């Protein structure tokens, strides 16, 4: 189908979920993502049943999109037997690449890696390069993958999936990415893009992506695009703003002309790397220890080793206590707010915890003086 025809299908008539027959038919070759909120029906991503195999994942930091991206990579390769290439601009997937035993790309030519009979799981780490070198290397990889795609790499139903994290938008000045999205279906290639904002994606490119997975989003422009392009009602748009960690909206367009939109109550997968729980009163969110460690180091103005030692030896910490530690280490309010957002803590919860932490730090300081 052309992009014009596909764009017309991107307008949904309303909300619906898979019936039992739909779920059975559409999950034959799919990877399980999670169960629908309304009826508990399983949702499987099947690259052969959608109009094309492309996926766009949107959501705030800490909402669950990176967790989904990592598990998609594992399931596409290990469960479905497809080749997967991950371009990591920030280093966020380094620990995952070691866990998944990915082949490391040395940027000396990618073609020979796809000549064997087995599916490829390839990690291309771009984060150590200077910005100009990083973009040039990424474009070179994409160009090489485009040639592999066009040369007919596909064997026995195996597809090639290319995953780009949030920095993919740095490549929008070059048309290579648009070419992959436009021609990928024809050559058995799927593109998976992750971003915090829906409006990061150009409408022309978005119209060529059949599967949209949206975690918590509060940006007004992104919400407006959801409302207008996919005809979400006010209650559904409000729901997207308040989704919990791991909850997401699915919008998918199928070859048979079926258009589905529904909420998943929790993305299912495996936790990769060490995890720690942040307590917020009676609520609790599980986050990556490595990500928390990076945030602590980034916002602290004095030696954080004592805090890191405590975090390393515990499975959970109260958010208020964590923020009190960070204040004592010299972190300012904006740095703390940014860090908590990256961990999936809402601004309201951060504000409450910050106020209590300030009182704790202030009272403690006076107690020592007295």
C-alpha positions in Angstrom: 0.0 0.0 0.0 1.1 3.6 -0.6 1.6 6.0 2.2 -1.5 7.9 1.1 -3.7 4.9 1.5 -2.1 3.9 4.8 -2.6 7.5 6.1 -6.3 7.2 5.6 -6.4 4.0 7.7 -4.8 5.9 10.6 -8.1 7.4 11.5 -9.8 5.1 14.0 -13.6 4.9 14.2 -13.5 4.2 18.0 -12.2 2.0 20.7 -12.4 -1.8 20.5 -10.5 -4.9 21.6 -9.7 -8.2 20.1 -12.5 -10.7 20.3 -11.4 -14.3 21.0 -11.3 -15.2 17.3 -9.2 -12.1 16.5 -6.7 -12.9 19.3 -6.4 -16.5 18.2 -5.9 -15.6 14.5 -3.5 -12.7 15.1 -1.2 -14.4 17.6 0.0 -17.5 15.6 3.4 -16.0 14.8 3.6 -13.3 17.5 5.5 -12.3 20.6 3.4 -11.8 23.7 3.3 -8.2 24.9 0.6 -8.2 27.6 -3.1 -8.6 28.3 -5.8 -6.0 27.5 -7.1 -4.0 30.4 -10.8 -4.4 29.6 -11.2 -8.2 28.9 -7.8 -9.6 29.7 -7.3 -10.9 26.2 -3.6 -11.5 25.2 -2.0 -9.2 22.7 0.8 -10.6 20.5 2.9 -8.5 18.2 2.9 -10.4 14.9 4.9 -8.6 12.2 3.1 -10.6 9.4 -0.5 -9.7 10.4 -0.1 -5.9 10.6 0.0 -3.8 7.4 3.8 -3.4 8.0 6.2 -4.6 10.8 7.2 -1.1 11.9 6.6 0.1 15.6 6.7 3.5 17.2 7.0 3.5 21.0 6.2 6.8 22.8 6.2 7.7 26.5 7.8 9.7 29.3 11.1 8.6 30.9 10.4 5.8 33.4 7.0 4.9 31.9 8.2 1.5 30.5 9.1 2.1 26.9 12.8 1.0 27.3 11.7 -2.1 29.2 9.4 -2.9 26.3 12.1 -2.2 23.7 14.6 -4.5 25.4 12.0 -7.3 25.7 10.9 -6.8 22.1 14.4 -7.3 21.0 14.8 -10.5 22.9 11.5 -11.9 21.8 11.9 -11.0 18.1 15.2 -12.8 18.1 15.0 -15.6 20.6 11.3 -16.5 20.2 10.4 -15.6 16.6 13.9 -16.2 15.1 14.4 -12.8 13.4 17.6 -10.8 13.1 17.8 -7.6 15.2 20.2 -4.7 15.1 20.2 -2.1 17.9 21.8 1.3 17.5 22.5 2.7 21.0 23.2 6.4 21.0 23.3 6.9 24.8 24.8 3.7 26.3 21.5 2.9 28.0 21.4 -0.6 26.4 25.0 -1.5 27.2 24.2 -3.7 30.2 21.3 -5.3 28.3 23.6 -6.1 25.3 25.9 -8.0 27.7 22.9 -9.8 29.3 21.6 -10.8 25.8 25.0 -11.9 24.5 24.7 -9.5 21.6 27.4 -9.5 18.9 29.3 -6.2 19.1 29.6 -4.3 15.9 33.1 -2.9 15.2 31.9 -0.4 12.5 34.2 -2.1 9.9 31.5 -3.5 7.6 28.2 -5.1 8.5 27.4 -7.2 5.4 29.3 -10.4 6.3 27.4 -10.7 9.6 24.2 -11.6 7.7 25.7 -14.3 5.4 25.2 -17.2 7.8 22.1 -19.4 8.4 21.4 -18.2 12.0 19.6 -15.0 12.9 21.8 -12.1 14.0 21.5 -10.2 17.3 23.8 -7.2 16.8 24.6 -4.2 19.1 26.1 -1.0 17.7 27.3 1.2 20.5 27.5 4.8 19.3 27.6 6.6 22.7 31.4 6.9 23.0 31.8 8.9 19.8 31.7 12.7 19.3 28.2 13.9 18.1 29.4 14.4 14.5 31.1 11.1 14.3 28.2 9.4 16.0 25.7 10.6 13.5 27.9 9.8 10.6 28.5 6.3 11.9 24.8 5.7 12.5 24.0 6.9 8.9 26.7 4.6 7.6 25.2 1.6 9.4 21.7 2.5 8.2 22.9 2.8 4.6 24.6 -0.6 4.9 21.5 -2.2 6.4 19.4 -0.6 3.5 21.6 -2.4 1.0 21.4 -5.7 2.9 17.6 -5.2 2.9 17.4 -4.6 -0.8 19.8 -7.5 -1.6 17.2 -10.0 -0.4 18.7 -11.1 3.0 15.4 -12.7 4.0 15.7 -16.5 4.6 12.9 -18.9 5.5 10.6 -16.2 6.7 13.3 -14.5 8.8 13.0 -10.7 9.0 15.4 -7.9 9.9 14.5 -5.5 12.7 16.4 -2.3 13.3 15.9 -0.6 16.7 16.9 3.0 17.3 16.6 4.7 20.7 15.4 8.3 21.3 18.4 9.8 19.5 17.0 8.6 16.2 15.6 12.0 15.6 19.1 13.3 15.0 19.0 11.4 11.7 15.9 13.2 10.4 17.9 15.5 8.3 18.9 12.5 6.2 16.3 10.6 4.2 17.8 7.1 4.9 15.5 6.5 7.8 12.4 7.5 5.8 13.6 5.2 3.0 13.8 2.2 5.4 10.3 2.9 6.8 8.8 3.4 3.3 10.4 0.3 1.7 10.9 -2.0 4.7 7.7 -4.0 4.4 8.5 -5.0 0.8 11.9 -6.3 1.8 11.0 -8.0 5.1 12.5 -5.2 7.4 10.9 -3.6 10.4 11.9 -0.4 12.1 11.3 0.1 15.9 11.7 3.7 17.1 11.4 5.0 20.7 10.8 8.6 21.7 9.3 10.6 24.6 7.1 12.6 22.3 4.7 11.6 19.5 5.3 14.8 17.6 9.0 13.9 17.2 7.7 11.7 14.4 6.8 13.4 11.1 3.3 12.8 10.0 4.4 11.3 6.7 6.6 8.8 8.5 4.1 8.1 11.3 1.5 7.2 8.6 3.8 4.4 7.4 4.0 2.8 10.9 1.3 0.2 11.6 1.8 -0.3 15.3 1.8 2.5 17.9 2.5 1.8 21.5 1.9 4.8 23.9 2.9 4.8 27.5 2.2 7.8 29.8 2.4 11.0 27.9 1.5 14.5 29.3 2.9 16.7 26.5 0.0 18.7 25.0 1.1 18.5 21.4 1.5 14.7 21.6 -1.9 14.3 23.2 -3.4 16.5 20.5 -1.9 14.4 17.8 -3.3 11.3 19.4 -6.7 12.9 19.6 -6.9 14.1 16.1 -5.1 11.3 14.2 -6.6 8.4 16.1 -9.9 9.9 17.2 -9.4 9.3 20.9 -12.1 10.6 23.1 -11.4 13.0 25.9 -11.6 10.2 28.6 -9.1 8.1 26.6 -6.7 11.1 26.2 -7.0 11.7 30.0 -6.3 8.1 30.6 -3.0 8.2 28.6 -1.8 11.1 30.8 -2.3 9.0 33.9 -1.1 5.6 32.9 1.0 3.7 35.4 4.4 2.2 34.8 4.1 -0.6 32.2 0.6 0.4 31.1 0.2 1.5 27.5 -2.2 2.2 24.7 -2.0 0.0 21.6 -3.1 1.2 18.1 -2.6 -1.2 15.3 -3.6 -1.5 11.6 -4.0 -5.0 10.1 -3.8 -6.2 6.6 -7.4 -7.3 6.6 -8.4 -3.7 7.1 -9.1 -4.3 10.9 -8.1 -1.3 13.1 -7.7 -1.9 16.8 -7.1 0.4 19.7 -7.0 -0.7 23.4 -5.1 -0.5 26.6 -2.7 -3.1 28.0 -2.7 -3.3 31.8 0.9 -4.2 32.0 3.7 -5.0 29.5 5.0 -8.5 30.3 8.7 -9.5 30.1 11.8 -10.1 32.1 13.7 -7.6 34.2 17.2 -7.2 32.9 19.9 -6.2 35.3 19.7 -5.3 39.0 16.5 -3.6 40.1 15.5 -1.5 43.1 12.1 -0.4 44.4 11.3 3.3 45.1 8.5 3.6 47.7 6.1 6.4 47.5 3.8 6.0 50.5 1.7 2.9 49.8 2.8 3.0 46.1 6.0 1.5 44.8 7.9 1.6 41.4 10.7 -0.7 40.4 13.6 0.9 38.5 17.0 -0.1 37.1 19.7 0.2 39.7 22.2 1.3 37.0 19.8 4.1 35.9 19.4 5.3 39.5 23.1 5.1 40.1 23.8 7.2 37.0 21.2 9.8 38.2 22.7 10.0 41.7 26.2 10.6 40.3 25.0 13.2 37.8 23.0 15.4 40.2 25.3 15.1 43.3 27.8 17.9 43.9 29.7 16.0 46.6 30.9 12.4 47.0 27.8 10.1 46.7 29.6 6.9 47.6 27.9 6.5 50.9 24.4 6.8 49.3 25.4 4.4 46.5 26.6 1.8 49.1 23.3 2.0 50.8 21.4 1.6 47.5 23.6 -1.3 46.5 22.8 -3.2 49.7 19.0 -2.6 49.8 16.2 -3.8 47.5 14.0 -0.7 48.3 14.3 2.9 49.4 11.7 5.5 50.3 11.6 8.3 47.7 11.6 11.0 50.5 14.7 9.5 52.0 16.4 9.3 48.6 15.7 13.0 47.9 16.9 14.0 51.4 20.2 12.3 50.6 20.4 14.1 47.3 19.7 17.5 48.9 22.5 16.8 51.4 24.8 16.0 48.5 24.1 19.4 47.0 21.5 18.5 44.3 19.2 21.4 43.4 15.5 21.2 43.0 15.5 21.1 39.2 18.1 18.4 39.1 16.1 16.3 41.6 12.9 16.9 39.6 14.6 15.8 36.3 16.0 12.7 38.0 12.7 11.6 39.5 11.0 12.1 36.1 13.5 9.8 34.5 12.7 7.2 37.1 9.0 7.4 36.4 8.0 9.4 39.6 5.3 12.0 38.9 5.9 15.7 39.6 3.2 15.6 42.3 4.8 12.7 44.1 8.2 14.4 43.8 6.9 17.7 45.1 5.4 16.0 48.2 8.6 14.0 48.8 10.8 17.0 48.3 8.8 19.1 50.8 9.1 16.3 53.4 12.8 15.8 52.6 13.5 19.5 53.0 11.9 19.5 56.5 13.9 16.4 57.4 17.2 18.0 56.2 16.4 21.3 57.9 15.3 19.7 61.2 18.3 17.4 61.2 20.7 20.3 60.7 19.2 22.3 63.6 19.2 19.2 65.8 22.9 18.8 65.3 23.5 22.6 66.0 21.5 22.3 69.2 
